[in-house]
Amino acid sequence: MDKAASDPRTGPRWRRRKESRPSENPTAALDTFVERGYESARLEDIARRAGCTKGTIFLYYESKAELFKAVIRDVMVPLIHEAEQAIDEHQGTSRELLEKLLRLRWERSTVSRLSGLAKLLFAETDRYPELARFYYDEIHEQNQKLIRRAFEQGVAHGEFRPLDSASFALVAIAPILFASIW
């Protein structure tokens, strides 16, 4: 075997990590967006942080807005799936289920790298309403549906008195959102 071909130091420097690039771009982008804000985040900075070129980012994403959407999906969709699974597998009371869902959201929103995401979204929605609409439609609404689902189960089992479940879900999540921003 040719020693030069097997030596990663002599081969093309990007070949070694090609498979991991799609997952590195959203990670680098999230960190850059949170640090600088959407407006000030430059694709060159994101690329440098991801260990690639700006052109490489355009192989995966049409624009900065599409990269931003991918970042949101990358970090929030697993949280939605985790909450769905918690609901499907839950064996206790609806109160315990709601606590579990809210604690899960709290932990992900305030302890992890997601902590800057709510602040970023609130700061940028005036200038980029299409990104706010995307977040609302794909993430916020899904999270709200899960909280409503758990609450409505509790109403059906007689654990909670009947209330407007949409209002309940908004009130239940609001302290977590504001804590993330603060």
N, C-alpha and C positions, 0 to 999 in steps of 0.2 A: 504494500500500500504506500502511496506517495505521502511522505511526511508533511509536505507543504499543504496538501489537500486536507489533511486531518488536523492541522494546527489552526485553531481558531484565530490566532494572532495574525496569520498571513492571509486568511481568506477575507472576503468582503465583510466589513464590520456589521452590516445590518442583517446578513443571512442568518446569523445565530438566533435572532429573536423574532423573526417574521411572524411566527404563530402567535406570539403573545402581544403583538402590537395592538390589535383591536381592543383588548382589555386594558392595555396601558394608557391608551389615549383618553378614555373617560376618567380614569383615576387621576391622571395628570391634569385634565381639564377641570375636574371638580375642585382640586386644590387651587388651581389658578383662578377659577371663577370666584371661589369663596374669598381668596386673598385680595383680589383686585376688583371684583364686581364684573358683571357681564360686559359692560361697555368698555372697560379698560383692559380686559383680558385679551391679549393678542395671541393669534394662532402660532406665531413664532415662539412665544414663551411656552405655550402648551407643548409644542413639538419638542422644544429643547428639554423640557421636563420629562417628556415621554421617551426621549432618546431617539427621536426620528427627525425628519425634516417637515417643514410646513406642507410640502407637496405630498408627503405620505399621508397626512391627515386628510387631504382632499381625495385620496383613494378610497377612504372609508366614509367620509361625510361631505355633503355638497357645500356646506356653509358652516359658519360659527353657530348659527341657530340650530342646525341639525345636530351638531356636536353637543350643544347644550341639552337638547332633547334626549340624546343618547345618554348623557350623564345622568339626567333625571331618571330615565328608565333604569339605568344600570344600578342606581342606588335605592330607588324606591320600589320597583316592581318586586324584588325579593322580599321586601317588608310586607307588601300586600299579600304575596303568596304565603308567607309565614303566618300572617294573621288569618287568612282563609283556612290554613291547615289547623291552626289553634281552634278555630270555631268548629271545624268538622270533627276533630278528635276530642273535644272537650266533654268530660263526663260529669262535672260538678254543676253548681248552680249558675244561673245567668249572671248573678252578681259577681261571682268568681271569674266568669268568662270576661265580663266587661273590665274588671280589674286587670286581668291578664293582657287584654288588648291594649289598654291604656298604658300599662307598665312597659309593654313591648315598644309602643310608640315613644314613650318617654325615654327609654334607654337608647333607642336608635336616634332620637332627635336631639338629645342633649349630651350624650356621652361620646358618641362616635363622631366621625368626620362629617356627619350630616348636620351637625349643630349649626353650621353657618349657612345651610341651604335655605332655611325659612327667612333669615335676614336678607339674604341675597334676593330671594323672590319678592319679598315686600319692597325692597329698595328699587328693583328694576321694573316693576309692573307698569308704572306710568309711562315709561319710555318704550316698553316692549309689550304691548297688550297681547300680541299673538302668542308670546311665550307664557304669559299668565293664563291665557285661555287653554293652551296645551296642558299646563300643569293642572288646572282646574278639571278639565275633561278627563285626562288619563290617570291622574293620581288622586287628587283631592276627592273627587266623586267616588272613586273606588274605596278609599278609606272610609268615607262617610257611610257608604252602603254597608260595610262590614260592622261598623258600630251600630247602625240602625238595625241590622239583622240580629245582633246579639241582644239589643234592647227589646226588640219585638218578640224574641223568644221568651224573654223574662216576663213580658206582658201576657203572652199566651199561657205561661205557666203560673200566672198569678203572683209572681215575685215583685213586679212593679205595677204601679197604677198606670192606666193608659194616658199617654201624653203624645204630642206630636213628635214622632221619632226623628224627623229631620232636625227639629229645633234641639232636641236632646243631644243628638250627635254633634251639632255645632258647639253647644255649650260644653260638652264633655271634652272635646279636643282643644278648645280655645286656650286653657291655661298652659298646655304643653307647647302650643305654637308661640305664645307670648314669652314663655320661659326660654325657648330656643332663640328668639329674637333678642331678648334682653341679655 
